Amino acid sequence: RIDVVLQNDAFFAAQGMGWSYNVLKYDSEKALRDKLQGMINFDEGKRALQFLNNHHKTLPYLQKDPRMCIALPTWLKLLDDEPAVVFTYRHPLEVAMSLKKRESSITLEHGLRLWIVYNMRAIQNSARLCRVFSTNEAVMTDPAREVQRIKNQLTDTCNVIPPPKSLMPQEVVDSFIDPNLQHNSKERRNEEKTSSILKDFGDGCVAKEFDREYKKGSDNYEAETQIFLMAMQIFCDFENGKAYEADYEWPDLAHWQRPARIN
């Protein structure tokens, strides 16, 4: 829903941030105060809540906006009922490569940092909700089977309203999932075939060398390496399940001492 996206942008702007910068500083309580005190325009939020809080809905709905990873605590105070959450993740380098191609101002390091923050906040902010976990890899490998599994768990475990059909038709799945569009995944896998291993995290999960933006030996190269390994540690802990544990230790990015200032 575009109204949710626009309202999240308004929440962010009031705190001197946007989807791609300063997201770590988001204060959900301040966002609520800004709304109550009329410090921000909440027209888009009202429009969204008319739908989200409509108790006459007879069909399940899906609200998808990456900003919700950050702003979820604010919306939970505005919703009449707690939502169920579908959490899925993708290889951090693929996400960073995609962001770099989409936004010329975003470096790989910047994209990797965003991957860490969004995934970290998604898990932290949804901790007390009913969640269904998936992966981009699982969806792309067998779309119909994974979508059916997600649907079953949402209805059976999270008590989400069931869809009209108990089995998801293949043509419906094909209409919104196209593995052929995963260009960055193919590019990363091709590069990794001849790349050396930077770090082995165990359980068959390794971080491999990648096409760098900085000269080897420079401080920026070291910073890029550090943030990549941070992201890969989390990725591997998603793979083995450790990142979903309540006492998981996330990296302290707010106090991370970058080896060099970004020019």
C-alpha positions as CSV (number, residue, x, y, z in Angstrom):
1,R,0.0,0.0,0.0
2,I,1.5,3.3,-1.1
3,D,-0.2,5.1,1.7
4,V,1.8,3.1,4.3
5,V,5.0,3.8,2.3
6,L,4.3,7.6,2.2
7,Q,3.5,7.7,5.9
8,N,6.7,5.9,6.8
9,D,8.6,8.5,4.7
10,A,6.9,11.2,6.7
11,F,7.8,9.5,10.0
12,F,11.4,9.3,8.8
13,A,11.7,12.8,7.5
14,A,10.5,14.3,10.8
15,Q,13.5,12.6,12.4
16,G,16.1,13.7,9.8
17,M,16.3,10.3,8.1
18,G,15.2,8.5,5.0
19,W,15.0,4.9,3.9
20,S,18.7,4.8,2.9
21,Y,20.3,7.0,5.6
22,N,20.2,7.4,9.4
23,V,17.7,4.5,9.8
24,L,19.5,3.2,12.9
25,K,18.3,6.3,14.8
26,Y,14.6,5.9,14.3
27,D,12.6,6.5,17.5
28,S,9.2,4.8,17.3
29,E,7.9,6.7,20.4
30,K,8.9,10.1,18.9
31,A,7.0,9.2,15.7
32,L,3.9,8.6,17.8
33,R,4.4,11.9,19.6
34,D,4.8,13.7,16.3
35,K,1.5,12.3,15.2
36,L,-0.4,13.1,18.4
37,Q,1.0,16.6,18.5
38,G,0.3,17.3,14.8
39,M,4.0,17.7,14.0
40,I,3.6,15.6,10.9
41,N,0.9,15.1,8.3
42,F,-0.9,11.8,9.0
43,D,-3.3,11.9,6.1
44,E,-1.7,8.9,4.4
45,G,-1.7,7.0,7.7
46,K,-5.4,7.6,8.2
47,R,-6.1,6.2,4.8
48,A,-3.9,3.2,5.6
49,L,-5.6,2.5,8.9
50,Q,-9.1,2.7,7.3
51,F,-8.0,-0.5,5.5
52,L,-5.7,-2.1,8.1
53,N,-8.2,-1.7,10.9
54,N,-11.3,-2.7,8.9
55,H,-12.8,-5.6,10.9
56,H,-15.0,-6.7,8.0
57,K,-12.1,-8.0,5.9
58,T,-12.9,-11.5,4.7
59,L,-9.7,-12.1,2.7
60,P,-6.1,-12.1,3.9
61,Y,-3.9,-9.2,2.9
62,L,-0.2,-8.6,2.6
63,Q,1.5,-5.3,3.5
64,K,5.0,-5.1,2.0
65,D,7.3,-2.1,2.6
66,P,10.9,-2.6,3.7
67,R,10.5,0.6,5.8
68,M,8.2,-1.4,8.0
69,C,11.3,-3.3,9.3
70,I,12.1,0.1,11.0
71,A,8.7,1.6,11.7
72,L,6.8,-1.5,12.8
73,P,6.8,-0.5,16.6
74,T,5.0,2.7,15.7
75,W,2.3,0.9,13.6
76,L,1.7,-1.7,16.3
77,K,0.5,1.0,18.6
78,L,-2.0,2.1,15.8
79,L,-3.4,-1.3,14.8
80,D,-6.4,-2.8,16.5
81,D,-5.0,-6.3,16.0
82,E,-1.4,-7.7,16.0
83,P,-0.3,-8.8,12.5
84,A,1.5,-11.9,11.6
85,V,4.9,-11.4,10.0
86,V,6.5,-13.2,7.1
87,F,10.3,-12.7,7.3
88,T,12.6,-13.5,4.4
89,Y,16.2,-12.7,3.7
90,R,18.5,-12.6,0.8
91,H,22.3,-12.8,0.4
92,P,23.7,-9.4,1.6
93,L,26.0,-9.0,-1.4
94,E,23.1,-9.5,-3.8
95,V,21.1,-6.8,-2.0
96,A,24.0,-4.4,-1.9
97,M,24.7,-5.0,-5.6
98,S,21.0,-4.3,-6.4
99,L,21.0,-1.1,-4.4
100,K,24.2,0.1,-6.0
101,K,22.7,-0.4,-9.5
102,R,19.4,1.3,-8.4
103,E,21.0,4.3,-6.7
104,S,24.3,5.7,-8.0
105,S,25.1,7.3,-4.7
106,I,25.0,4.0,-2.8
107,T,28.3,2.1,-2.4
108,L,28.5,-1.6,-1.7
109,E,29.5,-0.8,1.9
110,H,26.5,1.5,2.3
111,G,24.2,-1.3,0.9
112,L,25.7,-3.9,3.2
113,R,25.2,-1.6,6.2
114,L,21.5,-1.1,5.2
115,W,21.1,-4.9,4.9
116,I,22.4,-5.3,8.4
117,V,20.2,-2.6,9.9
118,Y,17.0,-3.6,8.1
119,N,17.3,-7.3,8.9
120,M,18.3,-6.6,12.5
121,R,15.4,-4.3,13.1
122,A,13.0,-6.6,11.4
123,I,13.9,-9.4,13.8
124,Q,14.1,-7.2,16.9
125,N,10.8,-5.4,16.2
126,S,8.8,-8.5,15.4
127,A,10.0,-10.6,18.3
128,R,6.7,-10.9,20.1
129,L,4.6,-11.5,17.0
130,C,3.7,-14.7,15.2
131,R,6.3,-15.1,12.5
132,V,6.9,-17.3,9.5
133,F,10.5,-17.5,8.3
134,S,11.5,-18.1,4.7
135,T,14.5,-17.3,2.5
136,N,14.9,-15.9,-1.0
137,E,16.7,-19.1,-1.9
138,A,13.8,-21.3,-0.9
139,V,11.3,-19.2,-2.8
140,M,13.4,-19.1,-6.0
141,T,14.2,-22.8,-5.8
142,D,10.7,-24.1,-5.6
143,P,8.2,-21.2,-5.6
144,A,5.0,-23.1,-5.5
145,R,6.1,-25.4,-2.6
146,E,7.5,-22.6,-0.5
147,V,4.5,-20.2,-1.0
148,Q,2.2,-23.1,0.0
149,R,4.3,-23.8,3.1
150,I,4.2,-20.1,4.1
151,K,0.4,-20.0,3.5
152,N,-0.2,-23.1,5.6
153,Q,1.9,-21.8,8.5
154,L,0.2,-18.4,8.4
155,T,-3.2,-20.0,8.6
156,D,-2.5,-22.9,10.9
157,T,0.0,-21.3,13.3
158,C,-0.7,-17.5,13.1
159,N,-4.5,-17.8,12.6
160,V,-4.5,-15.6,9.5
161,I,-7.7,-15.6,7.5
162,P,-7.3,-18.4,4.9
163,P,-7.3,-17.5,1.2
164,P,-10.3,-18.6,-1.0
165,K,-8.3,-21.7,-2.3
166,S,-6.4,-24.0,0.0
167,L,-3.9,-24.9,-2.7
168,M,-2.1,-22.0,-4.4
169,P,-2.5,-22.4,-8.2
170,Q,0.8,-22.6,-10.1
171,E,-0.3,-19.8,-12.5
172,V,-0.8,-17.5,-9.5
173,V,2.7,-18.2,-8.2
174,D,4.2,-17.7,-11.6
175,S,2.5,-14.4,-12.0
176,F,4.5,-12.7,-9.2
177,I,7.7,-14.9,-8.9
178,D,10.2,-15.0,-11.8
179,P,13.5,-16.6,-10.9
180,N,14.9,-15.3,-14.2
181,L,15.0,-11.8,-12.8
182,Q,17.5,-12.7,-10.1
183,H,20.4,-11.2,-12.1
184,N,22.5,-10.3,-9.1
185,S,22.2,-13.8,-7.7
186,K,23.6,-15.2,-10.9
187,E,26.3,-12.6,-11.1
188,R,27.4,-13.4,-7.5
189,R,27.4,-17.1,-8.0
190,N,29.4,-16.9,-11.1
191,E,32.0,-14.7,-9.4
192,E,32.2,-17.0,-6.4
193,K,33.2,-20.0,-8.6
194,T,36.7,-18.6,-8.9
195,S,36.9,-16.5,-5.7
196,S,38.9,-17.2,-2.7
197,I,37.4,-17.6,0.8
198,L,37.6,-14.6,3.1
199,K,36.2,-16.4,6.1
200,D,34.6,-19.8,6.9
201,F,31.7,-19.4,9.3
202,G,31.1,-23.1,9.6
203,D,28.1,-25.3,8.6
204,G,29.0,-24.8,4.9
205,C,28.5,-21.1,5.0
206,V,31.5,-19.0,3.8
207,A,32.2,-15.4,2.8
208,K,34.0,-15.3,-0.5
209,E,36.1,-12.5,-2.1
210,F,34.1,-10.1,-4.3
211,D,34.6,-7.3,-6.8
212,R,35.9,-4.4,-4.7
213,E,35.4,-0.6,-5.0
214,Y,38.6,0.3,-3.2
215,K,42.3,-0.4,-3.6
216,K,43.6,-3.3,-1.5
217,G,45.4,-2.1,1.5
218,S,43.5,1.1,1.8
219,D,41.4,2.0,4.9
220,N,38.3,2.1,2.8
221,Y,39.1,-1.5,1.6
222,E,39.4,-2.6,5.2
223,A,36.1,-0.9,6.1
224,E,34.3,-2.6,3.2
225,T,35.8,-5.9,4.3
226,Q,34.7,-5.5,7.9
227,I,31.1,-4.6,7.1
228,F,30.8,-7.4,4.6
229,L,32.0,-9.9,7.2
230,M,29.5,-8.5,9.7
231,A,26.7,-9.0,7.2
232,M,27.9,-12.5,6.3
233,Q,28.0,-13.5,10.0
234,I,24.3,-12.5,10.3
235,F,23.5,-14.2,7.0
236,C,25.1,-17.5,8.2
237,D,23.3,-17.2,11.5
238,F,20.0,-16.8,9.6
239,E,21.0,-20.0,7.7
240,N,21.7,-22.0,10.9
241,G,18.9,-20.3,13.0
242,K,21.0,-18.6,15.6
243,A,19.9,-15.1,14.6
244,Y,16.3,-15.9,15.5
245,E,17.3,-16.7,19.1
246,A,16.2,-14.1,21.7
247,D,19.7,-13.6,23.1
248,Y,21.4,-13.2,19.7
249,E,24.1,-10.6,19.8
250,W,23.7,-8.1,16.9
251,P,26.6,-5.9,15.8
252,D,26.8,-2.5,17.5
253,L,26.9,-0.4,14.3
254,A,26.2,2.8,16.3
255,H,29.6,2.5,17.9
256,W,31.5,0.8,15.1
257,Q,34.8,2.5,14.5
258,R,35.2,2.7,10.7
259,P,38.9,2.6,9.7
260,A,38.5,5.7,7.5
261,R,36.1,8.5,6.9
262,I,33.9,8.2,3.8
263,N,34.8,10.9,1.3
